Amino acid sequence: MSNIKQALSFDYGIKRIGVAIGQTITGTASELAPLKAKDGIPNWQDIEKLIKEWQPDVLLIGLPLNMDGTESEMSKRARKFANRLHGRFGKPFEMVDERLTSEEVKYELRDRGVHDFGAHSVDGMVAKILFEDWCDQQSHHQS
C-alpha cells in the first residue's frame, strides 16, 4: 500500500454500481454518484471519465460472498466486472469481501433516523465502506 495513494472502489450491482474515491493517506473515502447499469453492464464511458478525473492507483471491487465464504452467482458477475475494468483501463484491481457491508450501511442509516432505504442510495455508502475495510486490512498486513 505504500505507493498507493488513491483507490476507486465499486459496489457492483445489476441496476446500479456504487462508487467511492478513497485516499490511503487519510484512510477515508467519499461517495460519488452511483453509475447506472443495464443487467450489470455499465456505461464504460462513465467509468473512463471517473478514472481520468481521479487517476486511481488501484480499483477495488466488492466481492459478494455467501455468509459461509462461498461464491455466489453475483460473485462471478463481480469478478467478470473487475476483469473487464482491468482489461479496458489497465489498472490493477483487488476484490474486497463485502459481506455485511449493506447491513452496516442500513444500521448507520437507522442511527440517522432513515428507515426507507429505497429512498436513500446505499450503493455509494457500501463502496465507501469497501475502501475503508480494504485500508484497514492493508494497515494490519503492514504491522
Residue, then its C-alpha position, 0 to 999 in steps of 0.5 A: m500500500s505504500n505507493i498507493k495513494q488513491a483507490l476507486s472502489f465499486d459496489y457492483g450491482i445489476k441496476r446500479i454500481g456504487v462508487a467511492i474515491g478513497q485516499t490511503i493517506t487519510g484512510t477515508a473515502s467519499e461517495l460519488a454518484p452511483l453509475k447506472a447499469k443495464d443487467g450489470i453492464p455499465n456505461w464504460q464511458d462513465i467509468e473512463k471519465l471517473i478514472k481520468e478525473w481521479q487517476p486511481d492507483v488501484l480499483l477495488i471491487g466488492l466481492p459478494l460472498n455467501m455468509d459461509g465464504t462461498e461464491s455466489e452467482m453475483s460473485k462471478r458477475a463481480r469478478k467478470f466486472a473487475n476483469r473487464l475494468h482491468g482489461r479496458f483501463g489497465k489498472p490493477f484491481e483487488m476484490v474486497d469481501e463485502r459481506l455485511t457491508s449493506e447491513e452496516v450501511k442500513y444500521e448507520l442509516r437507522d442511527r440517522g433516523v432513515h428507515d426507507f432505504g429505497a429512498h436513500s442510495v446505499d450503493g455509494m455508502v457500501a463502496k465507501i465502506l469497501f475502501e475503508d475495510w480494504c485500508d484497514q486490512q492493508s494497515h494490519h498486513q503492514s504491522 
